[in-house]
Amino acid sequence: MESPRKMTKGNAGNTLRRFMKRKFIIPPDQHIRVRIVSKPLPDGRENMGTEDSPQPADDVNKSEGNRARHGIYVSRRSSGVDFSSVVDSVEEVIDVHLDPLSKESDLFRRLLSEMKEGSQERLPTIQIEASEENAFIGLLEFIHSSIMPSLSYEEIVDLLLASDEFQVLTCASECMYQLLQKSNSELCCFELCEKVHWASVRELLAKKAMDYVTKTNPNRTISPTEKEDRNRMSIESELLRLPFPAIKAVFCMDGLEVESEDVLYDFMLYWAQIHYPKPEDHYAAKELHLECLIRFTYLTHQKLEEALQCDFFYPESVSKAVIEALLFKVGVPYHDGLASSNQFLERHYKRMPVVVTRLRFPELDHCKVYFSLTEDELLHLFHSEGKRRESQDLQFGHQLFRLAVFWDEDGGDTCFGLSITAKAKPLDDVVYATRFLAKREVHGRAEFSEVGGDTLIPSNKSSAGSIDLIPGFWSELLSGSSCYMIRGTLHLCVEIACKR
């Protein structure tokens, strides 16, 4: 594959013509028209660079500006160029095999499907910029052969961007594998997250780079327990050295596995303090808009209060984020209305996020703790070795609590349990009365009903709970007949009342 950087005026289309002479094992059954245009720079020079113009890093499916109209797809880099008005434009009709093209490329599949549905006799047309020609042909060759030759660093990057443009995940994955064989390439993977547009590629890039960074010695066998601990941000010393583009790529990952959002918040502040230690540097840190990388809706109230006083955030933007987080925690209607925004999507938290509401009376301090588990999370818990999942810590008065759900076996029956643990002994005798509630659907209405209760005196014992909170829950869950599963989610509530 010839490097796009070697492209010169006058040889546009040479790689395309060489591809046309190639003999395929399976005879081609589809014609595609390819247009190559040279996009002039403002000063009149030809644009032969491989850098893409700045674009918002949104999923390509959300932006239809480059989508095909009447069977024509214009690449992002060649957008704004009229093929008929460019002197050095090249147009060729190439033969391709329909099955692998439709199977490997989401974009080609949609383009060819639209042409077929429209019963149009004209050929599907792809317009690319001259600097994209070699990467585009390299992509077609990979689709037809599933083989990638040995490429230079620049050629791999160009081919990866072409895979992103035409939505070929298998080729993008192979490019990432080859990139990670180069020295210091994990940083390049993080930086490329800023340039790709397809969410699938962006997520895969960040994950591959994270996996590479977490292994200080790729040849060393890591035990499952050690690997899990390292994935829980115990690799801070390695991550703290990363530049901001890499940190941004990590924090934008929906599938990032961490203890809780509080852990990410603390890490982000620690990173900012290391890279911007002086007070006069804090303005530069604010310009990064670190608050956009934190999902405030899953921070505890204590962290929300801290965020309002943090000098690394713009007061206006962090105030707005905190208000939205508090509104999100208030009720289901607001929750459902904003669930499509990234700021309201849960990551893969090791500890369950909780929502705490508190009421104070003269002789009684009272709070409610809400949390939920999806069907996938429950099934993972049921089949996991640990058989237990804990919540993030919650503060009630001067005491820290932690909830845990688990499954156990009692006389051959599987039981669904819930416990609450006090993390420290109080200075004086305090009695906590607890009630456990679960939301169930009865006669078309969903409401919380009491399923258990206990008394907790931290000076005598540190935990309370029920070993079989919902009798028969696991068998009903596995059979799909549980009245406690509402739209695929189990909603639980723990009421804690404190009386001295």
Rosetta blueprint (number, residue, H / E / L):
1 M L
2 E L
3 S L
4 P H
5 R H
6 K H
7 M L
8 T L
9 K L
10 G L
11 N L
12 A L
13 G L
14 N H
15 T H
16 L H
17 R H
18 R H
19 F H
20 M H
21 K L
22 R L
23 K L
24 F L
25 I L
26 I L
27 P L
28 P L
29 D L
30 Q E
31 H E
32 I E
33 R E
34 V E
35 R E
36 I E
37 V E
38 S L
39 K L
40 P E
41 L L
42 P L
43 D L
44 G L
45 R L
46 E E
47 N L
48 M L
49 G L
50 T L
51 E L
52 D L
53 S L
54 P L
55 Q L
56 P L
57 A L
58 D L
59 D L
60 V H
61 N H
62 K H
63 S L
64 E L
65 G L
66 N L
67 R L
68 A L
69 R E
70 H L
71 G L
72 I E
73 Y E
74 V E
75 S L
76 R L
77 R L
78 S L
79 S L
80 G L
81 V L
82 D L
83 F H
84 S H
85 S H
86 V L
87 V L
88 D L
89 S L
90 V E
91 E E
92 E E
93 V E
94 I E
95 D E
96 V E
97 H L
98 L H
99 D H
100 P H
101 L H
102 S H
103 K H
104 E H
105 S E
106 D H
107 L H
108 F H
109 R H
110 R H
111 L H
112 L H
113 S H
114 E H
115 M H
116 K H
117 E H
118 G L
119 S L
120 Q L
121 E L
122 R L
123 L L
124 P L
125 T E
126 I E
127 Q E
128 I E
129 E E
130 A H
131 S H
132 E H
133 E H
134 N H
135 A H
136 F H
137 I H
138 G H
139 L H
140 L H
141 E H
142 F H
143 I H
144 H H
145 S H
146 S L
147 I L
148 M L
149 P L
150 S L
151 L L
152 S L
153 Y H
154 E H
155 E H
156 I H
157 V H
158 D H
159 L H
160 L H
161 L H
162 A H
163 S H
164 D H
165 E H
166 F L
167 Q L
168 V E
169 L H
170 T H
171 C H
172 A H
173 S H
174 E H
175 C H
176 M H
177 Y H
178 Q H
179 L H
180 L L
181 Q L
182 K L
183 S L
184 N L
185 S H
186 E H
187 L H
188 C H
189 C H
190 F H
191 E H
192 L H
193 C L
194 E L
195 K L
196 V L
197 H L
198 W L
199 A H
200 S H
201 V H
202 R H
203 E H
204 L H
205 L H
206 A H
207 K H
208 K H
209 A H
210 M H
211 D H
212 Y H
213 V H
214 T H
215 K L
216 T L
217 N L
218 P L
219 N L
220 R L
221 T L
222 I L
223 S L
224 P H
225 T H
226 E H
227 K H
228 E H
229 D H
230 R H
231 N H
232 R H
233 M H
234 S H
235 I L
236 E H
237 S H
238 E H
239 L H
240 L L
241 R L
242 L L
243 P L
244 F H
245 P H
246 A H
247 I H
248 K H
249 A H
250 V H
251 F H
252 C L
253 M L
254 D L
255 G L
256 L L
257 E E
258 V E
259 E L
260 S L
261 E H
262 D H
263 V H
264 L H
265 Y H
266 D H
267 F H
268 M H
269 L H
270 Y H
271 W H
272 A H
273 Q H
274 I H
275 H H
276 Y L
277 P L
278 K L
279 P H
280 E H
281 D H
282 H H
283 Y H
284 A H
285 A H
286 K H
287 E L
288 L L
289 H L
290 L H
291 E H
292 C H
293 L H
294 I L
295 R L
296 F H
297 T H
298 Y H
299 L L
300 T L
301 H H
302 Q H
303 K H
304 L H
305 E H
306 E H
307 A H
308 L H
309 Q L
310 C L
311 D L
312 F L
313 F L
314 Y L
315 P H
316 E H
317 S H
318 V H
319 S H
320 K H
321 A H
322 V H
323 I H
324 E H
325 A H
326 L H
327 L H
328 F H
329 K H
330 V H
331 G L
332 V H
333 P H
334 Y H
335 H H
336 D H
337 G H
338 L L
339 A L
340 S L
341 S L
342 N H
343 Q H
344 F H
345 L L
346 E L
347 R L
348 H E
349 Y E
350 K L
351 R L
352 M E
353 P L
354 V L
355 V E
356 V E
357 T E
358 R E
359 L E
360 R E
361 F L
362 P L
363 E L
364 L L
365 D E
366 H E
367 C E
368 K E
369 V E
370 Y E
371 F E
372 S E
373 L E
374 T E
375 E H
376 D H
377 E H
378 L H
379 L H
380 H H
381 L H
382 F H
383 H H
384 S L
385 E L
386 G L
387 K L
388 R E
389 R E
390 E E
391 S E
392 Q L
393 D L
394 L E
395 Q E
396 F E
397 G L
398 H L
399 Q E
400 L E
401 F E
402 R E
403 L E
404 A E
405 V E
406 F E
407 W E
408 D E
409 E E
410 D E
411 G L
412 G L
413 D E
414 T E
415 C E
416 F E
417 G E
418 L E
419 S E
420 I E
421 T E
422 A E
423 K L
424 A L
425 K L
426 P L
427 L L
428 D L
429 D L
430 V L
431 V E
432 Y E
433 A E
434 T E
435 R E
436 F E
437 L E
438 A E
439 K E
440 R E
441 E E
442 V E
443 H L
444 G L
445 R E
446 A E
447 E E
448 F E
449 S E
450 E E
451 V E
452 G E
453 G E
454 D E
455 T E
456 L E
457 I L
458 P L
459 S L
460 N L
461 K L
462 S L
463 S E
464 A E
465 G E
466 S E
467 I L
468 D L
469 L L
470 I L
471 P L
472 G L
473 F H
474 W H
475 S H
476 E H
477 L H
478 L H
479 S H
480 G L
481 S L
482 S L
483 C L
484 Y L
485 M E
486 I E
487 R L
488 G L
489 T E
490 L E
491 H E
492 L E
493 C E
494 V E
495 E E
496 I E
497 A E
498 C E
499 K E
500 R L
